């Protein structure tokens, strides 16, 4: 007669999806000891250690390190474990110039198409030849409830065709971008990588990876990141940089510190210094969801950054960044007004049932 062994308490917890979600969510926002986790989730310290090992085997990015007091701290990093690195050539000796945009959400009914092209034209007029986009280039599919009613194009093929056509209107610009949460969530449902498809269709677009990429030009390096909801929207760069530097010594931090962070996802305009890193957020090319809910069809942070960096002695032990100039490029009012008319005509404004997105 076949007998079955009763599951242990730990095995039951391993099968508890709700507990797993709570533990991972907690560790995304805290650095906790075995004792803290044991008390919070009612596990023995040994069970917590096994549980952390289980999460790690399931590809959850659990990290552990020793605090100054010798205590082990556990944390789940929000940054992908893999960060592609790309080496580029300067525009001319000692000069790097580029545009930075994010969150186009093309194929959304609320995509600010005329504003996007107007800003790209202005960047071209300033001599820019490359533009970096920090995610959510496409609106994607299956991202939130009710999204299908807000789409102009409903398939990956149609959305990537449209984005390729948008980039083709600026043949003198070379676009490079990472996936954002809209592309990542869509990929899980569609079983395909939309930005890889877009790269095949567009002659002037390069796919740099998922959620994060690092770009190096001589002695200048910057990271491009698409944030997420686990990071506080008010000061997301602080938490992101804590994850980026997590576990590094001071020497390693100094060696790995980027000069700039290009941050997308939050649809806000920001420039500031955090942990010695210049942080830029460019807003978006989408009518803001909160403004839609309030039935005010306008937006406040539409545009892109133009970044110019001058540096010297890049091949020596003492390279020097001499100047960083940032200029925020906004669309002409006429372009934005035209977008507002189109968005109003195509939207369900006034229904009061538009979902929030980001």
C-alpha positions in Angstrom: 0.0 0.0 0.0 1.4 3.4 -1.1 1.7 5.9 1.7 2.3 9.7 1.4 4.3 11.8 3.7 2.6 14.9 5.2 4.1 18.2 4.0 6.4 20.0 6.4 5.5 23.5 7.4 8.2 24.9 5.1 6.9 22.9 2.1 3.5 24.3 2.7 4.9 27.8 2.8 6.8 27.2 -0.4 3.5 26.5 -2.1 1.8 29.6 -0.7 1.7 32.1 -3.6 0.3 34.9 -1.4 3.1 34.5 1.2 5.7 34.5 -1.6 4.3 37.7 -3.0 4.3 39.4 0.4 7.9 38.3 1.2 9.2 39.5 -2.2 7.3 42.8 -2.0 8.6 43.4 1.5 12.2 42.7 0.5 12.0 45.0 -2.4 11.5 47.9 0.0 13.6 46.7 3.0 16.9 45.2 3.9 16.1 42.7 6.6 17.8 40.3 8.9 16.8 36.7 9.5 15.4 37.6 12.8 13.3 40.4 11.3 11.9 38.2 8.6 11.4 35.3 11.1 9.2 37.6 13.3 7.3 39.2 10.5 6.4 36.1 8.6 6.3 33.6 11.5 9.1 31.3 10.4 12.1 29.9 12.2 15.4 31.5 11.2 16.5 28.3 9.5 13.3 28.2 7.5 13.8 31.8 6.4 17.3 30.9 5.2 15.9 28.0 3.2 13.1 30.2 1.9 15.6 32.8 0.6 17.5 30.0 -1.1 14.3 28.8 -2.8 13.5 32.3 -4.1 17.0 32.6 -5.5 16.6 29.3 -7.3 13.4 30.6 -8.8 15.3 33.6 -10.3 14.2 36.1 -7.8 17.1 38.6 -7.5 17.6 38.0 -3.7 20.9 39.4 -2.4 22.6 39.1 0.9 25.4 41.0 2.5 27.1 41.6 5.8 26.3 44.8 7.6 29.0 46.7 9.5 27.9 44.9 12.6 28.3 41.5 11.0 24.6 40.8 10.5 23.4 39.3 7.2 20.9 41.5 5.4 18.5 40.2 2.7 17.1 42.3 -0.1 15.4 41.8 -3.4 16.9 44.2 -6.0 14.5 45.9 -8.5 17.2 46.0 -11.1 17.6 43.2 -13.6 20.5 40.9 -13.0 21.8 41.4 -16.5 22.8 44.9 -17.8 24.1 45.1 -21.3 27.0 47.4 -21.9 27.5 49.4 -25.2 30.6 51.2 -26.2 30.0 54.2 -28.6 32.2 56.7 -30.3 32.1 60.4 -29.5 30.6 62.9 -31.9 34.0 64.5 -32.1 37.1 64.3 -29.9 36.1 65.0 -26.4 32.5 65.7 -27.1 29.4 63.6 -26.6 25.9 64.9 -27.6 22.6 63.0 -27.5 18.9 63.4 -27.0 17.0 61.6 -24.2 13.3 60.8 -24.2 11.1 58.2 -22.6 7.5 56.8 -22.5 6.3 57.4 -26.0 3.4 54.9 -25.7 3.0 55.0 -29.4 -0.2 53.3 -30.6 -2.1 54.7 -27.6 -5.0 57.0 -28.4 -3.2 59.4 -26.1 0.2 59.3 -27.8 1.3 62.9 -28.5 2.5 62.2 -32.1 2.8 65.8 -33.4 4.7 66.8 -30.2 7.1 63.9 -30.6 8.0 64.8 -34.2 8.3 68.5 -33.3 10.8 67.8 -30.5 12.8 65.4 -32.7 13.0 68.0 -35.4 14.3 70.5 -32.8 16.9 68.0 -31.7 18.0 67.5 -35.3 18.3 71.2 -35.6 20.6 71.3 -32.6 23.0 68.8 -34.4 21.9 65.7 -32.4 22.4 62.4 -34.3 21.3 59.9 -31.6 18.4 59.7 -29.2 18.1 57.3 -26.3 14.6 56.2 -25.1 14.2 54.7 -21.6 11.3 52.3 -22.2 7.6 52.1 -23.1 8.2 53.0 -26.7 5.1 51.0 -27.5 1.8 51.0 -25.7 1.8 47.2 -25.7 -1.1 44.9 -24.9 -2.6 43.3 -21.8 -0.9 45.8 -19.5 -3.9 46.9 -17.5 -7.7 46.4 -17.4 -9.5 48.3 -20.1 -6.4 49.0 -22.2 -7.9 47.6 -25.4 -10.3 50.5 -25.5 -7.5 53.0 -25.5 -5.4 51.4 -28.3 -5.1 52.7 -31.9 -3.3 49.4 -32.9 -4.0 46.1 -31.1 -1.3 43.7 -32.4 2.5 43.5 -32.0 2.9 43.6 -35.7 0.8 46.7 -36.1 2.4 48.5 -33.2 5.9 47.8 -34.3 5.1 48.8 -37.9 3.8 52.1 -36.7 6.8 52.8 -34.4 9.2 51.9 -37.3 7.4 54.4 -39.5 7.6 57.1 -36.7 11.4 56.6 -36.5 11.7 56.5 -40.3 10.5 60.1 -40.4 13.8 61.1 -38.8 16.4 59.3 -40.9 19.2 61.5 -39.5 18.5 60.3 -36.0 19.7 57.0 -34.6 17.3 55.8 -31.9 18.3 53.3 -29.2 16.0 52.1 -26.5 15.3 49.6 -23.7 12.1 47.8 -22.9 9.8 49.3 -20.2 7.1 47.6 -18.2 4.6 47.9 -21.1 6.9 45.9 -23.4 7.8 43.4 -20.6 4.2 42.7 -19.7 3.2 42.4 -23.3 5.9 39.9 -24.0 4.6 37.6 -21.3 1.2 37.5 -23.1 2.3 37.7 -26.7 5.3 35.3 -26.3 7.5 37.6 -28.4 9.9 40.5 -27.9 8.4 43.6 -29.6 11.5 45.7 -29.5 13.6 43.0 -31.1 11.0 42.9 -33.9 11.1 46.7 -34.1 14.9 46.6 -34.5 14.4 44.3 -37.5 11.8 46.7 -39.0 13.5 50.1 -38.4 16.8 50.9 -40.0 17.5 53.6 -37.3 16.5 51.8 -34.1 18.7 49.6 -31.8 17.3 47.5 -29.0 19.6 47.7 -26.0 17.9 45.2 -23.6 15.3 44.9 -20.9 14.7 47.7 -18.3 18.4 48.7 -18.1 21.5 49.4 -20.2 24.8 51.0 -19.8 26.5 53.2 -22.4 30.2 54.0 -22.3 31.9 56.7 -24.5 35.6 57.0 -23.6 35.6 58.1 -19.9 31.9 59.0 -19.9 29.4 56.4 -18.8 25.6 56.5 -18.2 22.9 54.1 -17.3 19.5 54.1 -18.8 16.8 52.6 -16.6 13.0 52.1 -16.7 11.7 52.3 -13.2 8.7 50.5 -11.7 6.1 50.9 -9.0 8.2 49.3 -6.3 10.3 52.5 -6.3 8.7 55.6 -4.7 7.6 57.9 -7.5 8.7 61.0 -5.6 12.5 60.2 -5.4 12.9 57.0 -7.4 16.5 57.6 -8.3 17.6 57.4 -4.6 16.2 53.9 -4.2 17.4 52.8 -7.7 21.0 53.9 -7.0 20.9 52.1 -3.7 20.2 48.9 -5.6 22.7 49.7 -8.2 25.5 50.2 -5.7 24.3 47.5 -3.3 27.0 45.3 -1.9 29.9 47.3 -3.4 32.8 48.7 -1.5 33.5 52.4 -1.7 36.3 51.8 -4.2 34.0 49.6 -6.3 31.3 52.2 -6.1 33.7 54.9 -7.3 34.8 52.7 -10.1 31.3 51.7 -11.2 29.5 55.0 -10.6 27.8 56.3 -13.8 28.1 60.0 -14.6 24.4 60.2 -15.6 21.3 58.2 -14.9 18.6 58.5 -17.6 15.4 57.4 -15.9 12.0 56.6 -17.5 8.6 55.3 -16.4 7.4 58.0 -14.0 6.3 60.5 -16.7 7.8 63.4 -14.8 10.3 66.1 -15.6 13.3 66.1 -13.2 17.0 67.1 -13.1 19.1 66.6 -9.9 22.1 65.1 -8.3 21.8 61.9 -6.3 24.8 60.2 -4.7 27.0 62.2 -7.0 25.1 61.1 -10.2 23.3 63.5 -12.5 19.7 62.2 -12.8 17.5 63.1 -15.7 13.8 62.3 -16.2 12.2 63.6 -19.4 8.5 63.4 -18.9 6.6 61.5 -21.6 4.8 61.8 -24.9 1.5 60.6 -23.4 -1.4 62.6 -22.0 -1.1 62.1 -18.2 -3.5 59.5 -16.8 -4.4 61.6 -13.8 -5.3 64.5 -16.0 -7.5 62.2 -18.1 -9.4 61.1 -15.0 -10.0 64.7 -14.2 -11.3 65.2 -17.7 -8.6 67.8 -18.4 -7.0 66.9 -21.7 -3.5 68.5 -21.2 -0.1 67.5 -19.9 2.8 69.3 -18.3 5.9 67.3 -18.9 6.3 66.7 -22.7 9.6 66.8 -24.3 13.2 65.5 -24.3 16.6 66.4 -23.0 19.5 67.4 -25.1 22.7 66.4 -23.3 26.1 67.8 -24.2 29.3 66.5 -22.5 32.8 67.8 -23.0 35.7 65.8 -21.5 39.5 65.5 -21.8 42.3 63.0 -21.2 40.0 60.0 -21.7 42.9 57.5 -22.2 44.9 58.6 -19.2 44.6 57.8 -15.5 43.0 61.1 -14.8 40.2 61.6 -17.4 38.2 64.8 -16.8 34.6 65.7 -17.6 34.9 69.5 -18.1 31.3 70.4 -18.9 27.8 68.9 -18.8 25.1 71.0 -20.5 21.5 69.9 -20.3 18.7 71.6 -22.2 15.0 70.6 -22.0 13.4 70.7 -25.4 9.6 71.3 -25.4 7.2 71.0 -28.4 5.7 74.1 -29.9 2.3 75.0 -28.5 0.7 74.5 -31.9 2.0 70.8 -32.0 0.6 70.1 -28.6 -2.7 71.8 -29.3 -3.1 69.6 -32.4 -2.4 66.5 -30.3 -5.0 67.6 -27.8 -7.6 67.9 -30.5 -6.9 64.5 -31.9 -6.8 62.9 -28.4 -10.1 64.5 -27.5 -11.7 63.3 -30.7 -10.5 59.7 -30.3 -11.0 59.3 -26.5 -13.9 58.4 -24.3 -13.4 61.7 -22.3 -16.3 62.4 -20.1 -17.2 58.7 -19.4 -15.4 58.8 -16.1 -14.2 55.2 -16.6 -10.8 55.7 -18.0 -8.2 53.5 -16.2 -5.0 54.8 -14.7 -1.8 53.9 -16.5 1.9 54.3 -16.1 
